[in-house]
Amino acid sequence: MNQPTTVQRLRATTTVDRHGDTVDDWTSPDIVDIDGAVWAPIQNPEANELGRQGVVVGWAVYLIDAGVVDVAARDRLRWDGNDYHVDGEPARYRHPFTGRDVVEITTRRVEG
């Protein structure tokens, strides 16, 4: 098992586009460090959208006894020099064998 590491949570600011719609702006996101993250790979099939072939790289991120963690489905996580989209709302549960609080975050990064 890998050692816990620090991950950064990125949250977009918002701006108004030329049509007057509020949109996410990732040019200078709000960044918060989260300690104690453990990463595990997720097996994903190849992504084939709009005639392009790419590989989806997915990771499950586990935060043990992290307390209140402010991560939402529209956020990104930065780890090891890469940004990953949070894929859905984080799951919060008590581990059935250890009784410890766990936050599980599914992420994905699309290449190609």
Backbone as JSON, one array per atom type, in Angstrom:
{
  "sequence": "MNQPTTVQRLRATTTVDRHGDTVDDWTSPDIVDIDGAVWAPIQNPEANELGRQGVVVGWAVYLIDAGVVDVAARDRLRWDGNDYHVDGEPARYRHPFTGRDVVEITTRRVEG",
  "N": [[0.85, -1.18, 0.0], [0.46, 2.24, -0.73], [2.04, 5.19, 0.67], [0.39, 7.67, 2.7], [-0.32, 10.87, 1.29], [-0.1, 14.38, 0.43], [-2.71, 16.08, -1.13], [-4.03, 18.39, -3.49], [-6.96, 20.3, -3.45], [-8.78, 21.71, -6.02], [-10.84, 24.36, -6.86], [-12.96, 25.87, -9.1], [-13.2, 29.35, -9.88], [-15.76, 31.73, -10.74], [-16.95, 33.26, -13.74], [-18.36, 35.6, -16.06], [-19.47, 34.84, -19.25], [-19.31, 35.83, -22.78], [-21.93, 35.69, -23.51], [-23.36, 36.32, -21.35], [-23.67, 34.32, -19.49], [-22.98, 32.58, -16.46], [-19.98, 30.96, -15.88], [-17.58, 28.34, -15.17], [-14.27, 29.2, -14.19], [-11.11, 28.24, -14.64], [-8.63, 29.41, -14.56], [-7.44, 30.62, -12.33], [-7.85, 28.91, -9.85], [-9.35, 28.29, -6.59], [-7.3, 26.94, -4.16], [-6.74, 24.27, -1.95], [-4.9, 22.5, 0.45], [-4.99, 19.03, 1.22], [-4.28, 16.71, 3.58], [-3.07, 13.32, 4.02], [-4.01, 11.61, 1.99], [-4.67, 8.62, 0.23], [-4.02, 6.85, -2.68], [-5.53, 4.75, -5.14], [-5.5, 2.73, -8.05], [-8.06, 2.67, -10.6], [-9.66, 0.42, -12.67], [-10.43, 1.17, -15.95], [-12.34, 1.21, -18.98], [-11.3, 1.95, -22.4], [-11.86, 5.25, -23.59], [-14.04, 6.29, -26.01], [-15.02, 8.77, -27.8], [-16.76, 10.85, -30.0], [-15.33, 10.04, -32.29], [-12.68, 9.95, -31.48], [-9.9, 8.37, -29.94], [-9.1, 7.64, -26.69], [-7.56, 7.31, -23.46], [-8.87, 6.66, -20.37], [-7.79, 7.59, -17.29], [-8.18, 6.52, -14.14], [-8.6, 7.06, -10.62], [-9.09, 6.05, -7.28], [-9.48, 7.9, -4.4], [-8.66, 7.84, -1.05], [-9.49, 9.12, 2.04], [-8.67, 8.92, 5.3], [-10.05, 9.21, 8.49], [-10.32, 11.98, 8.14], [-11.97, 14.0, 8.94], [-14.0, 16.88, 8.45], [-14.21, 17.34, 5.07], [-13.9, 19.41, 2.39], [-14.82, 18.76, -0.51], [-16.22, 18.62, -3.67], [-18.4, 17.5, -6.36], [-17.82, 19.03, -8.65], [-15.23, 19.81, -8.43], [-11.6, 19.61, -8.74], [-8.77, 17.46, -8.27], [-5.35, 17.73, -7.49], [-2.49, 15.9, -7.96], [0.7, 14.54, -7.85], [1.62, 16.13, -9.95], [-0.45, 16.12, -11.81], [-3.81, 16.92, -12.84], [-7.0, 15.9, -11.79], [-10.38, 15.2, -12.48], [-13.03, 15.34, -10.19], [-15.22, 12.72, -9.91], [-18.35, 12.6, -9.57], [-20.19, 12.83, -6.42], [-18.3, 12.83, -3.38], [-18.0, 9.85, -1.39], [-19.0, 9.16, 1.88], [-18.32, 7.31, 4.72], [-18.36, 4.9, 7.43], [-15.74, 2.74, 8.04], [-16.23, -0.74, 7.84], [-14.64, -2.64, 9.16], [-12.62, -1.38, 10.63], [-13.84, 0.75, 11.87], [-13.22, 3.35, 11.41], [-13.64, 6.7, 10.12], [-14.19, 7.36, 6.7], [-13.53, 9.03, 3.66], [-14.27, 8.65, 0.37], [-13.17, 9.31, -2.83], [-13.83, 9.37, -6.2], [-11.94, 9.71, -9.11], [-11.02, 11.03, -12.36], [-9.02, 11.2, -15.32], [-8.72, 12.34, -18.53], [-7.02, 11.42, -21.41], [-5.65, 12.11, -24.64]],
  "CA": [[0.0, 0.0, 0.0], [1.26, 3.46, -0.8], [2.03, 6.06, 1.85], [-0.47, 8.85, 2.58], [0.32, 12.03, 0.71], [-0.93, 15.59, 0.38], [-3.37, 16.34, -2.41], [-4.61, 19.73, -3.52], [-8.31, 20.44, -3.99], [-8.92, 22.9, -6.86], [-12.23, 24.74, -7.1], [-13.01, 26.96, -10.07], [-13.94, 30.57, -9.62], [-16.73, 31.88, -11.82], [-16.89, 34.48, -14.54], [-19.48, 35.74, -16.99], [-18.98, 34.77, -20.63], [-19.8, 36.88, -23.67], [-23.37, 35.55, -23.65], [-23.96, 36.68, -20.07], [-23.82, 33.14, -18.64], [-21.95, 32.33, -15.45], [-19.24, 29.75, -16.23], [-16.4, 28.07, -14.36], [-13.0, 29.76, -14.65], [-10.04, 27.45, -14.04], [-7.34, 30.08, -14.71], [-6.87, 30.83, -10.99], [-8.77, 28.26, -8.93], [-9.12, 28.27, -5.15], [-6.55, 25.71, -3.89], [-6.65, 23.9, -0.55], [-4.17, 21.25, 0.68], [-5.63, 18.0, 2.04], [-3.28, 15.72, 3.98], [-3.47, 11.96, 4.34], [-4.7, 10.95, 0.87], [-4.11, 7.39, -0.3], [-4.54, 6.68, -4.04], [-5.56, 3.39, -5.67], [-5.96, 2.8, -9.43], [-9.35, 2.11, -10.98], [-9.64, -0.12, -14.03], [-11.42, 1.81, -16.81], [-12.2, 0.9, -20.41], [-10.9, 3.08, -23.22], [-12.91, 6.22, -23.9], [-14.17, 6.54, -27.45], [-16.04, 9.78, -27.99], [-16.66, 11.73, -31.16], [-14.33, 9.6, -33.24], [-11.3, 9.98, -30.99], [-9.6, 7.32, -28.98], [-8.32, 8.12, -25.56], [-7.49, 6.41, -22.31], [-9.31, 7.3, -19.14], [-7.0, 7.18, -16.15], [-9.0, 6.76, -12.96], [-8.04, 6.75, -9.31], [-9.91, 6.23, -6.09], [-8.72, 8.59, -3.36], [-9.22, 7.54, 0.26], [-9.07, 9.97, 3.15], [-9.03, 8.22, 6.52], [-10.14, 10.1, 9.66], [-10.01, 13.31, 7.65], [-12.89, 14.99, 9.47], [-14.78, 17.56, 7.43], [-13.42, 17.55, 3.87], [-14.69, 20.19, 1.45], [-14.6, 18.35, -1.89], [-17.51, 18.45, -4.34], [-18.36, 16.84, -7.67], [-17.29, 19.9, -9.72], [-13.85, 20.15, -8.11], [-10.5, 18.81, -9.27], [-7.7, 17.16, -7.32], [-4.02, 17.74, -8.09], [-1.6, 14.95, -7.32], [1.84, 14.09, -8.64], [1.74, 16.97, -11.14], [-1.59, 15.95, -12.7], [-5.12, 17.31, -12.35], [-8.02, 14.88, -11.98], [-11.74, 15.64, -12.22], [-13.79, 14.56, -9.23], [-16.26, 12.04, -10.68], [-19.48, 12.38, -8.67], [-20.03, 13.3, -5.05], [-17.51, 11.95, -2.52], [-18.74, 8.94, -0.5], [-18.56, 9.26, 3.28], [-18.83, 6.14, 5.44], [-17.53, 4.33, 8.5], [-15.17, 1.48, 7.58], [-16.88, -1.79, 8.63], [-13.7, -3.44, 9.95], [-11.81, -0.56, 11.53], [-14.67, 1.75, 12.54], [-12.7, 4.7, 11.12], [-14.36, 7.48, 9.11], [-13.53, 7.35, 5.4], [-14.08, 9.76, 2.53], [-13.78, 8.04, -0.86], [-13.39, 10.21, -3.96], [-13.48, 8.79, -7.48], [-11.43, 10.75, -10.02], [-10.68, 10.58, -13.71], [-8.25, 12.12, -16.17], [-8.85, 11.87, -19.9], [-5.88, 11.73, -22.26], [-5.81, 11.74, -26.04]],
  "C": [[0.89, 1.24, 0.0], [1.1, 4.3, 0.47], [1.07, 7.23, 1.64], [0.32, 10.06, 2.1], [-0.62, 13.23, 0.78], [-1.45, 15.76, -1.03], [-3.92, 17.76, -2.36], [-6.01, 19.67, -4.13], [-8.38, 21.76, -4.75], [-10.41, 23.15, -7.09], [-12.23, 25.97, -8.0], [-13.68, 28.19, -9.47], [-14.94, 30.7, -10.75], [-16.52, 33.22, -12.52], [-18.12, 34.5, -15.43], [-18.93, 35.74, -18.4], [-19.65, 35.83, -21.5], [-21.3, 36.81, -23.92], [-24.11, 35.92, -22.37], [-24.2, 35.51, -19.14], [-22.67, 33.04, -17.65], [-21.31, 30.98, -15.76], [-18.05, 29.58, -15.28], [-15.16, 28.67, -15.02], [-11.88, 29.06, -13.91], [-8.69, 28.14, -14.12], [-6.68, 30.36, -13.37], [-7.81, 30.25, -9.95], [-8.38, 28.47, -7.47], [-8.45, 26.93, -4.84], [-6.41, 25.51, -2.39], [-5.89, 22.58, -0.45], [-4.98, 20.32, 1.57], [-4.58, 16.94, 2.32], [-3.9, 14.34, 4.14], [-4.21, 11.23, 3.24], [-3.93, 9.7, 0.44], [-4.81, 7.12, -1.63], [-4.49, 5.22, -4.44], [-6.11, 3.45, -7.1], [-7.32, 2.14, -9.61], [-9.22, 1.62, -12.41], [-10.76, 0.52, -14.83], [-11.23, 1.38, -18.25], [-11.75, 2.14, -21.17], [-12.1, 3.97, -23.5], [-12.91, 6.48, -25.4], [-15.33, 7.51, -27.65], [-15.73, 10.6, -29.23], [-15.5, 11.35, -32.08], [-12.9, 9.66, -32.76], [-11.11, 8.84, -30.01], [-8.71, 7.89, -27.9], [-8.32, 7.07, -24.47], [-7.92, 7.19, -21.09], [-8.47, 6.72, -18.01], [-7.8, 7.52, -14.91], [-8.3, 6.34, -11.69], [-9.14, 6.9, -8.26], [-9.0, 6.86, -5.04], [-9.41, 8.32, -2.04], [-8.62, 8.47, 1.29], [-9.59, 9.32, 4.43], [-8.99, 9.19, 7.69], [-9.83, 11.54, 9.29], [-10.91, 14.39, 8.24], [-13.7, 15.6, 8.34], [-13.87, 17.86, 6.24], [-14.32, 18.25, 2.85], [-14.27, 19.86, 0.02], [-15.96, 18.07, -2.49], [-17.31, 17.91, -5.75], [-17.77, 17.72, -8.77], [-15.84, 20.28, -9.5], [-12.86, 19.29, -8.91], [-9.53, 18.54, -8.13], [-6.38, 17.15, -8.09], [-3.12, 16.83, -7.27], [-0.52, 14.55, -8.31], [1.93, 14.83, -9.98], [0.6, 16.86, -12.14], [-2.88, 16.42, -12.04], [-6.14, 16.24, -12.74], [-9.38, 15.48, -11.65], [-12.35, 14.75, -11.15], [-15.0, 14.02, -9.98], [-17.41, 11.68, -9.75], [-19.19, 12.9, -7.27], [-19.16, 12.32, -4.25], [-18.41, 11.1, -1.62], [-18.14, 9.06, 0.9], [-19.17, 8.08, 4.04], [-17.88, 5.75, 6.56], [-17.06, 2.96, 8.02], [-15.71, 0.34, 8.45], [-15.93, -2.6, 9.51], [-12.92, -2.63, 10.96], [-12.63, 0.44, 12.32], [-14.22, 3.18, 12.28], [-13.55, 5.38, 10.05], [-13.53, 7.55, 7.84], [-14.28, 8.29, 4.45], [-13.44, 9.14, 1.29], [-14.18, 8.92, -2.04], [-12.93, 9.5, -5.23], [-13.06, 9.91, -8.42], [-11.18, 10.15, -11.39], [-9.86, 11.66, -14.41], [-8.3, 11.55, -17.57], [-7.65, 12.35, -20.7], [-6.22, 11.36, -23.69], [-6.94, 12.49, -26.72]]
}
